[in-house]
């Protein structure tokens, strides 16, 4: 079974990385993120990798934020033209990131959420074109909790305090961000939306399930949330996977910000080791009933039925990203 990693950020442009993915049976969807110029630096590489190795790579584009210095119509025309170009160049989806809602401000200083009307024509364009929208809207709930609250994400917020919102008045609440994302789903029922990182509802699968029940055009990927799944009651998690087996996409969120061809062999070897160990942990958790270790956590695998694993790890990506090459 070919497995599709539907959330990947690695410019694996060297022959060894391509060969490693081949041995592991992985096709990776490289996702652009529009933040601090990172998207512009990796977009050409992601595009060329997908052209050169369509059996190993695909790519997902993104778009820049409004600066509110131009009219909404100018911004919308520019974004749609850019997305149309990227789709012609092989992009299979479009991503929006957490800075919408958590950083972006309107002219009056208020936070602009993903349901801001400035984005509506962009989403309508994607709806018409049948292109899915990958949404990373919001952070784990730990973002709003004290730093010493037990969480798989506490280390991230210690290292990235700029994204830790606890005790910072005037910033959006988690519920505000989820409400805005849900509003987009309600306004655009024909738009296929994939909620990255369990839809930013990793703290309770009941909350994820509530959205999947309410919005038929919504799916979620699992990327970077193995630790959260391992904290869930095993039987609850297993039942969740079986019930929503058509709406869950495997992904890792593996990241390398530099082309691997530019690294010394030792650096590439370290990244390759991370790639191998990450897939090994994930597949053991999904496919076996063995004890899986991730950091300081340990949990018994879900031992999912084979047909469920095939959907989550492969078939669903093709359904929700229909432009993926066969």
N, C-alpha and C positions, 0 to 999 in steps of 0.2 A: 504493500500500500504506500503510495506517495503521500507524504504528509505536507500540508501547506501551513507555513508559519505566517499568519495573516497580520502580524504586527512586528516589524523588524526595522532596524535602522543601522545597517552595517554595509559600508561600501566595500564589499568583499571582491575587489577587482583583480586579485592575484590568482594564478592558477591553482594554488594549494587550497584556497578557500572554496573555489568552485568545485574542486574535486572532493573536498570534505563534505559539502552539502550533498553531492552526488552519492557518496558512500552512505550518508545518513538517510538518504531518500527524502530530502527536504527541498521544497520550493519556497522561497522567501519573498514576501511582499514588503518591499522597502517603502517606508512612509516618510514623506517630507513633512517638516514642522516649520511653520512660518514664525520664527523667533530669532531675533538678533542676527539676521542674515544667514542663519544656518541652512534654510531651505535653498537659497540661491547657490550656496556653496556645494550642496550635494545633489541638487536636481539633475544637472547634466550627467553626473556619474550614475545615478540611479536609472536614468533614462537609457544610457548607453549599455549598462549591464543587462537591462531587460531586452535590449535589441540583440546583444551579443550572446546571451545565454537564456533564451526564453524558457528553457526547461528547468532553470534554477531560480530565476528572478522575475518579478513583476514590480510595478511601482505605482504609488499613490501620490498625487500632487496635493497642493494646498494653494492658498491665496493670501495676500497681504491684508493687513487691517486698514480700515479707513483712517485717514489722518484728520478728517473733518475740515481740511483746508480747501478741499474741492467740493463741488456739489455731489449729492448722493448719486445723481444720474451719471456723472462722469466716472465716479468710483465704480458703480455697478457695471457700466459698459466695459471699463478696463478689466475688471475681474473676469467677467464672462468671456471676453475675448481671449484672455490668458488661459482660462480653463479649456476653452474650445481648442486652442493650440496644443495644450498638453494632452488632451484626449486624442487628438489626431496623432500625437507622438507616442501613443501607447499607454497613457495613464489609465488605470482601471478604477480609480476612485478619487475622492477629494476629502482632505482632512481639515477639521477646525480644532483649535487647541484651546487650552484653559486660559490663555491671556484674554480671550473673549469672555467677559464676565468677571475676571479677577484682576485685570490690568487696564483694559481699554476703557477710556472715559470719553463722554460726550463733551461738547463745548462748555456745557454748564458744570462740568466736574463730576457728574453722576456716572456710575458704572454702566457701560453698554453691555447688555446680555446677548446671548445668541439669538433670542427672539426679537431683537431690535429690527425694526422695519427696513433698515439699510441692507440687511442680508436677504430679505424675502425674494427679490428678483433672482438672486444667485441660486437660492434653493429651488425656485420655480424652474430655472434653467436645468438644474440637475434632475429634477422630477421629470421634465419633458424628455431629457436624453436618456433616462433610465440609468443614471450614474449614482452609485451609493455614496452617502456621506458618512465618514468616520468621525465620530465626535469624542474628543477628550474634553468634556465640560466639567469642571470642578476637580477637586482633589479628594483623596481618601478622607473619611470623616476625621481621622487623626489630625488633619490640618487645623481643625478648630478646637482640638482638645489640648490639655496641658502636655508638655513635652515628655513628662514622666508617665503618661498613661500607657499601659502595655499595648503595643501595636507592632505589627511587622514593618510599619512605616516610620517609627520614631527616629531611627537612624537617619533617614532621608531628611527629616526636618531639622535635625541637629546640624547636618551638613549644608542645608539650604534654608536658613532662617527667613529668607525673603519670601518664601512660600508658606511660612507658618503663620496662620491668621489668629491663633488663640491670643486673647487679651488685646487685640488691636481694634478699637472701636471704629465704626464707620466703614468697615469692609463687608463685602457680601457674605451672607451665611450660606452654608451648604444647601439648605432648603431652597434658597433663592435661585441658585444655579440649576438645581434639578427641576424646579418649576419652569424656568425658562426653556430648558431642553425639552421638557414634556410639552410645552406650548408649541414648539416647532413641530413635534410629532403630530400634535392635534391639527395644526394648520395645514400640514403637508402630508396627508394620509397616503399619497402615492409615492412619496420619497422613501427609499430604502435607507435606513439609518442604522449604523452599527455603533453601539456605545462601547468605546474602548474601556478596558480595565473593569469589566463587569458593570459597565455603565456608571462608574463612580459611585456604585451602591454596594461596594464590596463588604460592608460591615454586616449585611443581612441578606441572604438569598431570598427571603420573603419579599423584600423591597424590589429586588430584580424581577422576581416572578410577577409582582403586581403590574410592572410596566409591560412585561411581555404579554400578559393577559389583556391589558388595556389597548396596546398599540400593535396591531398585526404586522406593521412594517418595521418593527424594531427588533434588532438582534444585539447580542453583546459579544465582545471577545474577552478572552481569559487573561490577556497579557499582563504580566507583572503582578498577578494576584494569586499565585500559588499559596503563599503564606496565609492569606485570608481564607482561602478554601480549606486549608488544613486546620484552621481554628473552628470551622463549622462542625456540627454533629455529622458524623460520617453518613449515617442513614439518610439524614435530611439532604446532604449534598448529593448523594447517589440518586435519590429520588428526583432531585432537581434536574440533574443531567439527563435522566431518562425521560422525564416529562417534556423538557424543552430541548430535546436532542436536535431539533431542526433549527434552533435559534442561537446556538453557541458555536463560536469560532475559536479554534486554538490559535494562540499567539504568545510570544515571549517578551517582546519589547527589548530584545538585545540591542545594544548600542555600541557603535564605534564612530567617533566623530572625525576620524582621519581615514583616508584610503588605506586599506591594509597593505597595498603595494608599497606604500611609503614607510612602512615600519621595518625595523630590524627583525631578523628571524625570531629572536626571543620574544619580541612583542607580539608578533603574529601567533606564535605558539601559545602564549598566554590566552589570547582571545579565542583561539581554536579550542583550548581546554575548557574555557567558559562555555563556548557553544556546545561542546559535547556533553558536559556535565548538566547544563540546563535542560537539554532535550532528554537526557537520561532520567532526570528527576521527574520531569513532567509526564513522560510516558509511563514510568513506573507508577506514578500516582493514579493516572487514568486507567491503566490496563491491568494492574496487578493488585493483590491484596497484601503486598509486602509493606513493611514499615519504610516510609520515605522520610529522609532528613533534608531540611532546608534551613540553613543557619542554625539557630538554637531550637528550631521546631522539629517535631517528629509526629507523623500521623500514618495511619494505615491507608493504603491505596484503595481506590473505589472499586476496582475490579469490574469495570463497566462491560456490558455485552459488546461483542466485536462489532456489531452493526452500529452501535452508538458511537464507539470510538472512530469508526470510519467516517461517520457524518461530522463529528466535532473536529476531527483532525484533517479532514480532506474535503468531503463532498460539500459541506456547508459553505466553505469559502467560494466554491464555484457557483453556488446558487446566489449568494449575496454579493459577489463580485463577478457578475456574468461576463465581463470583458476579459477575465483571466484567459490567457491562451490555453488551449487544450493540450 
